[in-house]
Amino acid sequence: MGRLFGTDGVRGIANESLTCELAMKIGAAGAHVLASEIHTPRILIGTDTRKSGDMLTCALAAGICAVGGDVVQCGVVPTPALSYLVQLYGADAGVMVSASHNSMEYNGIKWFNGQGLKLSDELEDKIEAVINDNRPLPRPVGGEIGRVTNVRRAKDEYREFLQRAADVRYEGLLIALDCANGAASAIARDVFVGLGAEVMSFSDAPDGYNINDQCGSTHPEHLQQIVYEMGADVGLAFDGDADRLIAVDERGRIVDGDRIMGICALDMLARGVLKNDTLAITVMSNLGLKRRMEQAGIRIEETSVGDRYVLERMLEKGLNLGGEQSGHLIFTDYHTTGDGMLSAIQLLNVLKRSGKRMSTLAREIPIYPQVLVNVKLSEDKKTPALEDEQMAQRIKEAEKALGETGRVLVRASGTEPLIRIMLEGQDENEIRSHATAIAKVLEKNHSGKIRM
């Protein structure tokens, strides 16, 4: 068996690579590792709106109960809601069934500890070792077998938490929401209406199939058109499990995670609440953001791709703002994980307090042209592809041509069977040409399929 855990838990096509049998093993092994010293561990389970969620949730619950753990079913909730509820209810752990921004045939399993934090690599390795080694686990009988209960107020308690994070009212704002037909669908409108905004909500009718389908933070094109045509002040797009935010300004232009971080960092610096005057980002963040932060006197902490690595650095350095270009944004004054709706509230706080338009705030963060080319490969070809000498030579040529005005980053996706090729520079045509040349090496030498 290959490695189970990627950068964001276990992920695969439901009922193919991510089977009920595997989910049951993950439930049993995770409960055993995370709560081995507790007689009756209590573990929350949440899911997004995928059709396969019920199947995998039941399998996970069976595995947890089989080793003596009790399960509290939270139903369809955002991933950050589950993280919050673990802490609120004093549970020993939580497990979320979701493949985030991926299409509906995928699903995933990610664990949170009792503090609502995603697991460290070390803990994931322990869970994986239990599964791969087929280690015998406790088999309680009779009254020692775990049970499953349901909680009814999960959404309400999470909504109340979000609304407490707003330090101003949003009267006078017209907001367009894209809920990705995902876990935010049943709650997002109520959150922002409750804060005084006028709200237009779209892609909020999940049917098990339409999650992330040409909507949400990875497909904001429809939202851009709606915002512009309806004269909204801002558009807010979440992904399937609502841990990401991509915004749209009043002119229908994208305001990505980098710009949102920059807007919030400048505001927090001005108010004297940006801890250590530092922002945590990943290697994928735009050079324009880095240089604008440095110009403002804000230091940068750079990590590997993955919001878990951003959070680890934030906790290590005592920071309170960090995130990813993709829209995973972390405000540790409020929460311990990326949260799309919480991030939206922080952005709207700045918008309302400043009295400026979203486009004006966004212009404060210059963005260099950036090209991302994905090459689809089978999982077993990722490592050989990254070690390809011909590709390495192409990368060197691109780096030499760009000099200090650009950069090249090639990495394997931790959530999909892809090699991601990212270039930044001052001339978009030039960087696109270099990116395509690098991708064609993988197409030729490793049977890759280029996705622009």
N, C-alpha and C positions, 0 to 999 in steps of 0.2 A: 504493500500500500504506500502511495506517495504521500507527501506532506499534505495534511488536511487544512491547516490554518494558513490563510493568506494575510494580507494587511488589514482585513476587516472581517475576521472570523472564517467560518467554513462556507464555501459558496459553490454552487453547481446547478446543473439542470435537475429540477425536482423529479424524482422517481427514476432518474438515470444514474448520475453520479451521486446525487444527494437523495438516498433512499430512506424509507422508513426504518430499515434495519440499522443503517448508519446513524440516523437521528436518535434512535433508542439507545445506541451505544454511547453517543455523545452526551445524552441526558444522564445516563447512569455514571459514566466516567467523570463528567463535569461535577455532578452532585457529590461524588465520592471525594474528588480532589479538593473542591472548594469548601466543603463542609464536613471534612472527615473527623473533626473533633466534636461535632455537634450531634447529639443523639437523634434529634428530628429536625433536620434542616428544612427551612421554608424558602421556596424558590418561586419567583414570579415568572410568568411566561406571557409575552405579548407577540402580536403578529401584525403584518401589514395586510393589504387587501388582496393578495394573490390567491388564486383558487387553491393552490397547493398548501396554503397556510394551515388549514384545518388538519390535513393529513399529517404534516410534520409536527404540529403542536401536540397532537395526540400521541405520536410516537415518542417525542421528548418527554412528555408527562409520564408515559408508561415507564420509561427508563429511570426517571427520577424516583417515582414511587417504588420501583422494584428494588432500589437500594435503601429504602426507608425514608425518603424525602417527601415532604408535603409540597404540593403545587398550588399556587394561587393564579388562576387564569384571569388576565387583564383584558383579554379580547383584542380587538383592533385598536392599537395605540401607536403613536410615533415612537421611534427608537429612543429619543431623548426623554419621552414621557416615562418609558420603562425605567430608564436610569434614575429619574427623579423619584419614581414610586418605590423603587428598591430602598432608597434612603428614608422616604416618608413612612413606609410601613415597617421599617426595621427588619427587612428580610435579609437572609444570608447571601442571596445571589439573585440574579435575574438572567433570563435568556430570551433573546429576541429572534423571531423567525422573520427574516426579511433579506432580500437581495438589493435593497436600497434603490439605486437608479437603474438597475438592469431590467430587461424586459421580462414579461410575466412567466415565461417558462423556467427562468432561474429562480432559485430561492437560496436562503442562507441562514446560518445559525451563529449568533455572536453572544458571548457571555459578558455579564457585568458582575463585579464583586459587590460586597455589601456596602461599599462606599459609592456605588454607582459608576465605577471606573471600568473601562474596558480592560481585559486581562493583559498582563505582561506576556512577553514572548515565553518567559520561563514557565508560567502557569499553563499556557497553551501547550507547551512541549510536554508537560506532565500529563495533561489530559490525553494528548495524542499517544503518549507512550503506553498508557493504560489500555487504550483501544488497540494499538498495533501489536502489543505483547500478549493480548488476550488474558490479561491478569484476572484472576478470580476476584469478584466483588462480593460484598455482603449480600446475603439472600434472606432477609427477614421474613417471618411468617406470621400469620394471625394478626394480632393488633399492632404489630410493628411495621406492617406494610404502609406505605404512604397513601395519602388521599388527595383528591382534587377538589378545590373550592373555587368559586367565582367572586370577583369583586365588582360592585356595581358603580361606584363613584370614581373610578379611575380617571375618566375623561374630565369630569367636573373638577377634581382636585388638581389636575395638571393645568386646566384652563385658568383656575384661580392663581396658580403659581405664576403663569405667564403674565397675567394682568397686573400682578404686583410688581413686575419688572418695568412697567411703564412709569416714568416720572413726570409725564405730562399727559393731558388728554388730547385726542386726535380729532376733535370737532373741526370741521372745515376741510378735512382731507378726504379726497375720493381715491380709494384704493382698489386696484384690481388684483385678485388672487387667482393663482393657478395651483391647484392642489394635487396635480399629477394623478388624479383618480386613485390616490393613495391614502396613507394613514392620517393625513391632515384633513381629509374631506369632511369628517363629521364634527370638526372642532374649530377650524381656522376662521370661518366667517363669524362665529360667535365670539371668538377672542377679540377681533378687531372692532366689531360692532359694539361690544361691551365697553370698549375704550373710546367710543364716540365717533368713530369714522363712518363714512358712507362707503359701503363695500359692494363690489361686484365680484362674484365668485364663479369660477369656471373649472372644468375638469374635476368636479367634485361629486361624481356619480359612479363610484367604482362598481364593477360587475364581476370582478375576479379575473378578467381578461385584459382590461384596458389600462392597467397601471403603467405609467411612464410612456404610454403609447402616443407619440407625437405631442407630448405635453410635459409640463413640469420643468425643473431646472436644467435638464439636458436638452429640452426642445422648447425654448421660450419664444419661438417665432410668432405663434398665434397670440401670445400675451403682448408682445411688442405691438402688433397691429391693433389689438383691443385698446391698449393704453393710449395710443396716438389718436385713434378714431373717436374714443369716448371722452377724451380730454381728462383722463385721470391724472392725479398728481404723481402716482408711483404705481408700478406693478411689482408683485412679489410672487416668485415661483419657487415651490418646494419640490423635493424629489419624493419617491415612493414611500419612504419611511420618515420623511420630514426632518432629516438632520442636516439638509443643505438649504441654502438660500441663494438665488440669483435674482437681482432686482432689475427693473426697467425704469428709466427716467421718463419724464413727461413727454419727451419727444420720441419715445419708443426705442431708445438705445439701451443696450445691455450695460448694466453696472455689475461686474462680476465680483467674486470673493475678494480679489486683491483690492479693488476700489472700495468695497464696503469696509474692509479692514483699515485701509488708509483713512477713509472718512472718519471712522470711529476713533482711530488712534490719534488723529489731529485734535478731535474734540476732547478726548480724554486727557491729552497732554495740556490743552488750554485750561481745562478745569482742575488740573493737578491731581488726577486720579489714575494716570497710566503708570503702573508700578514699574520702578526702575527705568522709566522712560524707554521701555523696550517693547518691541513687537516680535512675536514668534511666527515664522513663516516656513514654508518648505522650499526645496530647490526648484519647484515649478513656478514659484511666484515671479512676477514680471520685474524686469530690471528697472522699469519706470517707478514702480512702487518703492523698491529699495532706495533709489536715489532721492526720491521725494522725502522719504522718511529720514534719511541721513541729512538732507538739507534742513529739515525741521528740528534736528537734534534728537531724533528718535533712533535708538540703537536697534540692530536686527539680530535675532537668533534664528539660524537656519537649520532645518532638520530634514530627514528623509521624508518621502511622500507618505502620507497617512496621518489622519488627525490624532491617532493614538500617540504617534511620535511627537507631534506638536504639543499635546497635553503633557507628556512626560517631561519635555524640556521646560514647559511653563511651570510645572510643579517643582522641578529641580531648581529653577532660577527665581521662583517667587513672582511670576508674571501673571497678569490678568487679562491679556488679549493675545490671541493668536489664531491661526487658521490656514486654510488652503484657498487657492485660486478657484477651485471647484465649488466653493460655497460652504464648506465645513468651517464654521467659525465658532470659537470657544471664548466665552466670557466667564472666567472662573469666579468672579464676584457673585455669579448667580447659579452656575451649573458646572458639572464636571465632564460634559461631553458636547460635541457639536449639536446645535439645536436651531433648525431653520426659523421657527416662529419666534424664538427668543432673539435671534439675530435680527429679524425683521423689526422687532420692537425697539432694539437698540438703535437701529438705523432710523426709524421713524422718530425716536426721541431727538436725535440730532436734527433731522429735517424740521421738526416742529419748533424746537428751541431756536434754531438759527434763523428761521423765517425765510430761508433761501429755497430755491428750486432744487430738485434732485440733480438736474443737469449741471447746475453751478457747483454743487458739492462734488460731483464726479470729476469735473474738470480740474479740481485741485490735485488729482492723482493721475499724472500722465502715464499712458500705457504704450510701451514700445510694440511695434508689429511683432506678432508671434504666430508661428505656424506649427500645428500639431498634425502629424501623420501617423495613423495606426496601421500596423501590419498584423493581420490575424495569422497566428501559428498554433499548431497543437502544443499542448503543455510540455511535451517531451522535447520540443525543439527550441524552447525559449533559451535555455542555457547555451547550447551550441551557437545559436544565432547571436547572442551577446558577445561570444568569443570569436566571431568571424573576423579574420584578419583583413579581408578585403573591405568589410564595413568599417573597421577601425581606421583604415587608410583614408576612406572617404570622409570620416569624421575629422581627421587631422587636416585634410584639405579645406574643409568648411571652416574649421576654427582658425586656420591661418588667414583665410580670405576675410573673415569677419573681424579679426583682431579684437580690440577691447570694446568695440561698439556692438558686440553680439555674443551669443553663446550657443552651444549645442548640448542637448541632454537626451540620452537614449537609455531607456529603462524598460524592464518588464512590468506589465500591469500585475498588481496583486489580487485583482478581482475578476479579470477576464483573460482569455487566451490571446493576449496582444503584446506586441512590442511597441512602445510609444516613442516616437521621434519628435522632439520639440526643438525648434530653433527660434531665436530672437535676433533682431537686428534692426537697422534703420531703413532697409529697403526690402519690402515684402516680397517682391518678385525674386530677389536674390536668395532670400532664405527659403522660399518655397522650392526653388530649383535645387538647392543643396539638400533639403529634406527629401525630395523625391528621389534624388540620386542615391541617398543612403537607403531609402526604402526599397529601391529596385534591386539592391544587393540581396536583401532578405527574400524578395520575390523570386529571384533567380536561384539563389543557393539553398534556400530552405523551404521552397514551395509556399511562400507567404502570399497572402492576399491583401493588397493595399486598400485601406479605407481612409479617404481624405476627410 
